[in-house]
Amino acid sequence: MATLSAAAATVDGTGSRTLHANSPDSKKIVGVFYKANEYASLNPEFVGCAEAALGIRDWLESKGHQYIVTDDKEGPNCELEKHIHDMHVLITTPFHPVYVTAEKIKKAKNLQLLLTAGVGSDHIDLKAAADAGINVVEISGSNAVSVAEDELMRILILVRNFLPGYHQVIDGDWNVAGIAHRAYDLEGKTVGIIGAGRIGKLLLQRLKPFNCNLLYHDRLMISPELEKETGAKFEEDLDEILPKCDVVVINTPLTEKTRGMFDKERIGKLKKGVLIVNNARAAIMDTQAVVDACSSGHIAGYSGDVWNPQPAPRDHPWRYIPNHAMTPHVSGTTINSQANSPDSKKIVGVFYKANECASLNPEFVGCAEAALGIRDWLESKGHRYIVTDDKEGPNCELEKHIHDMHVLITTPFHPVYVTAEKIKKAKNLQLLLTAGVGSDHIDLKATADAGITVVEISGSNAVSVAEDELM
């Protein structure tokens, strides 16, 4: 999707901790992704593996950077350890995560940027990263549609008792009763969404046609418009929503507050025979409590693609619980959600005009004339890149493109004030990228309600600002 491509275009600037994108100093960038082996060459759009290296090798190397890619991340003699002392940027994913501990951060003396090519930074010790002044960036929302669709599939697999039938066919068996005795319709069931962020909202919309009774729990209520559209009802108390649900879908991020949230006591509050889908993070669940509840039948079916740890060891107990529909961590890594999806995006950049100053320094790329230095790369990926400084009034250049743009790039130095009114007009908008620090020019509630990803390059100009303050 364009979200990852846009963020990748900022790696150079963020990694160098300077204001502009094409700083001439070379960076050592290490990417850690799973090996695809014989599958790597089967689809040219499959770029999320080590062999394809996110599809950004040519671009990074054309900028003078060293790009090292590996899948070998475990143990003192792994490939990652050989580079940890002098790497500037580490790119990893939730599907094959590097667990960036405080110990690793101490070793990584040159590390400036930790980029997660996906959603979630719980594999990173955020306090240690903050203390070390390391920027942490993730591509929030980049695979929200992929995960929401996967969750809907898992709900249906559990409710309809699909897997026993599949295994019967594979095993040469035929026993309709072995499937039908616990197969139900989704219509009329009560489905509870725990965490109604981007993915939760999309799932609510996809469940609406099934005529379910939809409940959701979150810190914040979704918009009245979305509540009306989906018929979803807000439940403020987590422990009160759980006994009402036939199906529970977990979409909360993993934090210290949510870690182990579903322990033995809380699972005991679930309706007997409940079905659970968890594509969020495995550590939200107490591993043994899930095993015990599935074994007793209190949980009638459990499905998800997240494990603790990942990759899951062969003896992980969830591999052997009854009535499960577990997979490796795949829900957010569809071809469409990967970096270089072939569909062309309309990207609009709004920067100040430099006029006669534009040509005085080849490293001066933060102006409209230089367009952040990413035009060639974006257009080489098939995207349309429109750059302007004209952002005010009903007849401005920005207004001509607001209805069909997919990405808007702006800066704190010449900001577009992205109001709820603008967001309503921008029907195709997927990503708001601030090439700098701060998103206060954006109506964050309106963007969240619309499912738009908001990314800023935190810390990208911290040295510049600190030196300015000293002056």
Beta strands, then each sheet from edge to edge (+ up, - down):
strand 1: 28-32
strand 2: 66-70
strand 3: 89-92
strand 4: 113-116
strand 5: 135-138
strand 6: 190-194
strand 7: 213-217
strand 8: 233-234
strand 9: 247-250
strand 10: 274-278
strand 11: 299-304
strand 12: 324-326
strand 13: 346-350
strand 14: 384-388
strand 15: 407-410
strand 16: 431-434
strand 17: 453-456
sheet 1: 2+ 1+ 3+ 4+ 5+
sheet 2: 8+ 7+ 6+ 9+ 10+ 11+ 12+
sheet 3: 14+ 13+ 15+ 16+ 17+
end
